[in-house]
Amino acid sequence: MFWGLNEGKISIPSGDLNYISFGKGQKNLVIIQGLNVRDIKGAGTSLALMYKMFTKDYRVWFFDRRSIVKDGLTNWDLAEDIYFAMKALQIDSADVFGVSQGGMIAMALTLEHPDCVSKLVLGVTSSRANETIEKVVGRWINCARNKDHVTINKDTFSLMYTEKYLKKYKLFMPLLVRMIKPKDFGRFAILASGILDFDCYDRLNEIKCPVLVLGGALDKITTGEASVEIAEKLNCKIHMYSEYGHAAYEEAKDFNNRVYAFLLE
């Protein structure tokens, strides 16, 4: 049912990296997730279902963040991890799809290793930390340092999703905000800090592969303007969801269809 689903671990120069792969296609698609309070280990089935439309044409790869993190870790470092993981798995090139912080990492990977990226999709992300990102992520980091996962979750849900979505799941929200908890608050804070230090805006014109930008006009985390800024700098395709925010990749029913159509052009 799950299209050759495999969950494994790969050794790279910075340590170990968990990964998930599925799909029976001949091409490779690397999907880079955003900042998360949990690792991807054990999430293979849910990810395979979420991205099942890609499984005919692609072998889909998800790479987790490195197992051991230290202060000063950057998105550029995380991009290098993915590069080394791809090489270890003999993935010479791939289409790359990054969401939120994953989009930042995807841009860094494309800039540092352009031959590894055939096409690039950037979802609800930014090429640099703006005022909104600094306030929101800074607040999450402070909460993590105080081991306050409830406030992180409440803040995340209220900023990411539309009122309609939150109303639909309002009975489950009190339980979710308490259940979803980082295994390591320090790890979460370090990974989040990498967002605040990231800035590749002035280098964007070095990206030569085809790019699609997908953004949410109501984005309260990276802002819709950040998506527009990337597309204008690259002079690339863009679609802005006027009715969605940062969780457009979950709420917009045609989000994956747009990614898929672009990749197969």
C-alpha positions in Angstrom: 0.0 0.0 0.0 2.7 2.4 0.9 4.8 2.3 -2.3 8.0 0.8 -1.1 8.1 2.7 2.1 11.4 2.7 3.9 12.6 4.3 7.1 16.4 4.3 7.6 19.4 6.1 9.0 22.4 7.4 7.0 25.9 8.4 8.3 27.1 11.8 7.1 30.1 13.9 8.2 28.0 15.7 11.0 26.7 12.4 12.4 23.6 10.4 11.8 20.5 11.4 9.8 17.2 9.7 9.8 15.3 9.5 6.5 12.1 8.3 5.0 11.6 7.2 1.3 8.8 5.9 -0.7 7.5 5.8 -4.3 8.3 3.7 -7.4 9.2 6.4 -9.9 12.5 6.8 -11.8 13.1 10.4 -10.7 14.0 11.7 -7.2 12.1 14.3 -5.2 13.6 15.6 -2.0 11.0 17.2 0.3 12.4 19.4 3.1 10.0 20.1 6.0 9.8 23.1 8.1 10.7 23.6 11.8 8.9 20.9 13.9 8.7 20.0 17.5 9.1 16.3 16.5 11.5 14.3 14.4 10.3 12.4 11.3 11.0 9.0 12.7 7.9 6.9 12.6 6.0 9.3 10.3 6.6 7.3 7.1 3.0 6.2 6.7 1.4 9.6 7.2 4.0 11.3 4.8 3.4 8.6 2.2 -0.3 9.2 2.3 0.1 13.0 2.2 2.3 12.9 -0.9 1.0 9.7 -2.6 0.3 11.5 -5.9 4.1 11.8 -6.4 4.8 8.1 -6.0 4.2 7.1 -9.6 6.8 9.3 -11.1 9.2 9.8 -8.1 11.1 8.2 -5.4 10.3 10.7 -2.6 12.9 11.4 0.1 12.5 13.1 3.5 15.6 13.9 5.5 15.5 14.8 9.1 17.7 17.3 10.8 21.0 15.9 12.1 20.7 13.9 15.3 23.1 16.0 17.3 22.9 19.8 17.2 25.0 22.5 18.8 24.7 26.2 19.2 25.5 28.1 16.1 24.0 25.6 13.7 22.8 27.3 10.5 20.4 26.5 7.7 23.5 26.4 5.5 24.8 23.5 7.7 21.5 21.7 7.4 21.7 22.1 3.6 25.1 20.5 3.6 23.7 17.6 5.6 21.1 17.0 2.9 23.8 17.2 0.2 26.0 14.6 1.9 22.9 12.4 2.5 22.0 12.6 -1.2 25.6 11.6 -2.1 25.6 8.7 0.3 22.4 7.4 -1.2 23.7 7.9 -4.7 21.2 10.6 -5.5 23.1 12.7 -8.0 20.3 15.2 -8.6 16.7 15.7 -7.6 13.7 18.0 -7.8 13.6 19.8 -4.4 10.5 21.0 -2.5 11.0 23.0 0.7 8.4 24.4 3.0 8.9 27.2 5.5 12.4 26.6 7.1 12.7 23.8 4.7 12.4 26.3 1.9 15.3 28.2 3.3 17.4 25.0 3.5 16.3 24.2 -0.1 17.6 27.6 -1.3 20.9 27.1 0.5 21.3 23.7 -1.1 20.6 25.0 -4.5 23.0 27.9 -4.1 25.8 25.8 -2.8 25.2 22.7 -4.9 23.3 23.8 -8.0 24.1 20.6 -9.9 22.1 18.6 -7.3 18.8 20.5 -7.9 16.9 20.1 -11.2 13.8 22.0 -10.2 13.0 24.0 -7.0 9.6 24.6 -5.3 9.5 27.0 -2.4 6.4 27.0 -0.2 5.5 29.6 2.4 9.1 30.6 3.0 11.5 33.5 3.0 15.0 34.2 1.7 15.8 36.2 4.9 14.5 36.8 8.4 12.1 39.7 8.4 10.5 41.5 11.3 7.6 39.1 11.6 9.8 36.0 11.5 12.1 37.6 14.2 9.2 38.2 16.5 7.4 34.9 16.0 10.5 32.6 16.0 12.1 34.6 18.8 9.0 34.0 20.9 9.2 30.2 20.2 12.8 30.1 21.2 12.1 31.8 24.5 9.2 29.4 25.2 11.5 26.4 24.4 14.1 27.7 26.8 11.4 27.8 29.4 10.2 24.3 28.4 6.8 25.7 27.6 5.5 23.6 24.7 1.8 24.5 25.3 2.4 28.1 24.5 4.5 27.1 21.4 1.7 25.0 20.1 -1.1 27.5 20.8 0.9 30.2 19.1 1.8 28.0 16.2 -1.8 26.8 15.6 -3.3 30.3 15.9 -0.7 31.8 13.4 -0.6 28.9 10.9 -4.2 28.0 10.3 -7.3 29.9 9.2 -10.2 30.4 11.6 -12.3 28.0 9.6 -9.7 25.2 10.0 -9.3 25.9 13.7 -13.0 25.9 14.3 -13.3 22.5 12.5 -10.8 20.9 14.9 -11.6 23.0 18.0 -12.6 20.0 20.1 -9.1 18.4 19.6 -7.0 21.5 20.0 -6.8 21.5 23.9 -5.5 17.9 23.7 -3.1 18.6 20.8 -1.4 21.6 22.4 -0.5 19.5 25.4 0.3 16.2 23.7 2.7 17.6 21.0 6.0 18.1 22.8 9.6 18.3 21.8 11.8 15.5 22.9 14.5 18.0 23.5 13.7 21.7 24.0 17.3 22.7 23.6 17.4 21.0 20.2 14.2 22.9 19.1 15.7 26.2 20.2 18.9 25.6 18.3 17.1 24.6 15.1 14.8 27.6 15.4 17.7 30.0 15.8 19.0 29.0 12.4 16.0 30.7 10.9 16.9 34.1 12.5 20.4 34.1 11.1 19.5 33.1 7.5 19.8 35.5 4.6 20.4 34.5 1.0 18.4 37.3 -0.7 21.4 38.9 -2.4 22.4 35.6 -3.9 19.1 34.5 -5.3 20.0 35.5 -8.8 22.6 32.7 -8.7 19.8 30.2 -8.9 19.4 29.1 -12.5 17.0 26.1 -12.3 13.3 26.5 -12.8 11.6 27.7 -9.6 8.0 27.8 -8.4 7.0 29.9 -5.4 3.8 29.1 -3.5 2.7 31.5 -0.7 -0.1 32.4 1.5 -1.3 36.0 1.5 -2.5 35.7 5.1 0.8 34.2 6.3 1.5 35.4 9.9 4.8 33.6 10.3 7.0 34.4 7.2 4.4 36.8 5.6 3.1 36.7 2.0 5.4 39.5 1.1 8.4 37.2 1.6 7.1 34.8 -1.0 6.5 37.7 -3.5 10.0 39.1 -2.8 11.6 35.8 -3.8 9.6 35.5 -7.0 10.3 39.0 -8.0 14.0 38.6 -7.4 14.1 35.3 -9.4 11.5 36.4 -12.0 9.9 33.0 -11.6 6.4 31.5 -11.4 4.4 32.2 -8.3 0.9 31.4 -7.0 -0.4 33.3 -3.9 -3.3 31.8 -2.0 -5.4 34.8 -1.0 -7.5 32.9 1.5 -4.7 30.9 3.3 -1.7 31.6 5.5 1.4 29.7 6.5 -0.5 26.3 6.4 -1.5 26.7 2.8 0.4 23.5 2.0 -2.0 21.7 4.3 -5.2 23.6 3.8 -5.2 24.3 0.1 -6.6 21.2 -1.6 -4.7 22.0 -4.9 -1.3 22.7 -3.3 0.3 19.4 -4.1 -1.3 19.4 -7.6 0.4 22.7 -8.4 3.7 21.3 -7.2 3.2 18.2 -9.2 2.2 20.0 -12.4 5.2 22.2 -12.2 7.7 19.4 -11.6 6.3 17.4 -14.6 6.4 20.4 -17.1 
